[in-house]
């Protein structure tokens, strides 16, 4: 027999999907984190809301830390609990949220790894030299959208042909939080995207990028493309698609782009998320200073 806590969690998840209409990834994340919390409750015989005190939540966080879960992941799980307990407050299930006075654990902000512009220019030369003709435009499309348009992996995979407007040089992106945004496309990107859209391969279905088998491109397929190419042109530790998005944002700021404009292009909800790229630029300045300045 399920506890009142589990039943309320089930109702909360139903609201997320049916009313708030969160993305599938967000829903899965909430469900996983809440299931983790339910396991903690079951192990500690917490079967009613009166037992879910601030002290109990802090013990839960301590357990997560002892299990080696990162501060960032603990903060995410705590954020999920905040949403859940707010739902409980709204529905008069509890009188006070046990997490309202609990702060997120401090986490070290790691600066994102990036590739330099020279490295990116080598990518297309490598594609021309090593990739078979049938896949060259696909590979170039992936890099243009991840770097040239600063898109997330999921955004690239969800793109359809009619999302691209070559005349106005813009692309419509369905991003995080189920929000759309319009992103400008540069002339170099336009040439590659035009070549691909006008090819026979792209004309088969609505999806903008297709695999060899004619299916919509998917994250693992895209990751293999990027990891394969970056592994041959760069020595950075992390060779994931997100490196290209990081690099794009950093290069824009290095070249004088407005921070708010970069925020809109990236589709960030908060400016603080975008500001991490200014730290990357500052670190670059520090390194230049240390190497060149006589007083360093």
N, C-alpha and C positions, 0 to 999 in steps of 0.2 A: 504493500500500500504506500502510495507516494505521500510525502510530507507536505504541509502547507507551503513550505519554501519552494519545493520542486514544482508544485502546481502553479505558484505565482510566477516562477521563472518561465514555465511553459506559456503562460498568458502574456508575459512580457515579450517573449520571442515572437509570439503570434502578432502582437501589435507592431513590432519592428518590421515584420514582413508585410502585413496586410494594410496597416495604417501609414506608417512612416516610409514604407517601401525602400528600405535600405538595400544596397547592392548585395549580391550573393556573397562576395568576399567579406563584407562587413557582418552579414548575418552569421556566416560560418565562424568568424572570429569571436563574436559575442557568444555563440552557442558553445564553442570550445572552452572559452574562459569561464563561463557560468557552470559548465559541467565539471570543470576543475574545482570550482568553489563548492559545488554540491558534494564532491568526493571528500573534501575537507570537513564539511558539515556532518556527513555520514560517519566519518572516522572518529569525530569528536562528539557524536550523539547530539548534534544541534538540530533538533527537529521542529523548532518553533521560532518565530521572529523575536520573542522575548529573550531568547538566549543569544541572539546576534548583537552583542554589545560592541562598543568601540574596542574594548580590550581583546575580544575574540577576533575581530578583523585584523588587529595588529599582530596577533599570534599567527594568523593566516599569512600575513606578509612576511613574518619572520621565517615561517616554514618555507615559503617560496624562495627566500634568499638562501636558506640553508641547503636547498635543493640545487643551488647553482644557477637559478634563473636570474637573468640580468636585471638591473635596475630599470631599464627601459621597458622590459616586458612586464615587470611588476607594476609599473606606472600604468601600462595599458590595461592590465587586469583590474587595477583599482578604478580606472576610468569607467570600465564596464560595470563594476559594482555601483559606482555613483549613479549611472544611468538606471540601473535596476532599482536601487533604493528610492530614487526620485519617482519612479513608476509606482512604487509602493506607497509613497507619500501622497501622490496624486489620487490614488484609489483608496485612501484612508485605511491602508493595511497596517501602517506604522505611524507613530506620532513624531518621530525624530529619526533622521538618518544616522546610522552608526559610523558613517564614513565622512561626515561633513567637516570634522576637525582633523582628519588625517591627511597629511601632506604626502606628495609623491616623493619617493626616495631620490636622492641626488644621484645623477648619472653623469659620467664623463662624456662630453660631446666629442666624438671622433670626427675630425674633418674628412669629408669625402675625398676619395682618391680621384684624380683626374688624369687625362692624357693631354699633352700639349698640342697646339695647332699643327706643328710639323708632323707629329705622329698621325694625326687624323688625315692629313694629306697623303700619307703613305698608304692608307687603307685602300683607296680606290685603285692605286697602282697595283697593289697586291691582288685585289679582286680581279682586275683585268688579266693578270698574269697566271693566276692559279684556279679561278673558278670557271666551270664550263659555261659556254655561251647561254644555255638555257636558264642558268641561275644568276648570271651577272647582275641583271637589272633588279632581281629580287633582293640580292645582297645589298646593292646600293640603296634601294628603297628603304630597307631596314635601318641603315646608318643615317640616311637623310632624315627620317622621321624621328629617330631617337636623339640625334645630335642637332640636325638642322632645324627641327621643330620642337625640340626639348620634350618629347612625349614620354609617358610611362609605357611599360611593356603592355599592360592591359589596354591602354588607349590605342596603341598601334594595332593590336590584334582585333579590336572592335571596329576599326575603320571600314567604311564602305566607300565605293567609288563616288557615290553622290555626295559624300561629305567633303570632297575636294572641289573647289571652284577655281579653275585655272585662270578664268577671266579676271576675277577680283584678287587672285593670288592669295587665297585664304583657305583654311581647312577647319572644318567643324569637328570638335573633339568632345566625346562623351567621357567625362572624367570622374574623379572621386566624388562621392556624395551625390551621384546621379545628376551632376551638373554639366551643362554644355558650355563650351567657350570657343571663341573664334580666334585662330592663330594665323598670323601672316606667314606666307611662304616666300623665302628668298629666291632670287632668279636662278641660282645654281640648283636649288632643290626643285624648282619648277621644271627645269630641263629633264631631270631624271624621272620625276613623277609623270611628266607628260609622255616620255618614252615608254614607261611601263603601262600607263593607262591605255595607250594606243596599241599595245601589243595584243596578240591573240590570247595570250594566257590570262590577262586581266579581264578580258571580255566575257569569260565563261560564266561568272557569277557576280553577285552584288559585292562580295567581300573585296576590299582593295588589294590585299596581298594573299596569294594562294601558295600552298605547298606544291611539291612535285606531283602529288596525287590529286590536285585540284580542290583540296579542302582549305578552309580558312586557316590562316597561319595561327599558331597557338604558342603560348609562352615558352615551352620547352624547346620547340623548333627554333624560335627566335633566339633563345639563349645560346643554342649550339652554334648558330651563325656568328654571333658576336664573340663568343668565347674562342672560337676557332681563329677568327681574324685577329682579335686583340692579342691573342697568345703569340702571334707571329710578328707583331709590330711594337709591342710594349712589354716592359718588365714589371709593371705594377702587379701587386698581389691579387687584387680583385679584378676579374675580367668579365664582369656582368654587364648587361645592357644599361643598368642604372648609372654606370660610370659615364656613359655618353651624355646622359641628361645632366649629371653633375658638371661635366666638362663644359657643356653648352652654357649653363647658367654662369659658371665662373668666367668663361671667356667673354660673355656679354658684359658682365660687370667690369672686367679688366679693361674693356674697350669703351667704358663710359656710359653704359646703359643705365637708365633710371631704375632704381630698386623696385618701385611700384609697378613699372612696366614689366620687369622680369617676373614679379610675383603673379601678374595676370597671365603671362605666357605659360608659366609653370602650372598654373591652376592651384596655387596654394591658398588655403583658407586664411592663414595668419601670416603677417609680415615676418614674424620671428622665425618661421620656417625658412623663408627665403634668405634671411640675414646670415645663415650659416655660410653661404657662399661668399659673403663679404669677408668672413674670417679667413677663408681660403686665400682670397686675394691679399689680405693683410699678411698672412704667413709668407706669401710669395715676395712681398715687399721686404719683410724682415730678412729673408734669405739673401736678397739682392743687397741689402744694406750691409749685412755681415760680411759678404764677399768683397764689396767694393769700397765701403766707407773707411777712411783711416782711423776714425774714432770708435769703430765697432769692436 
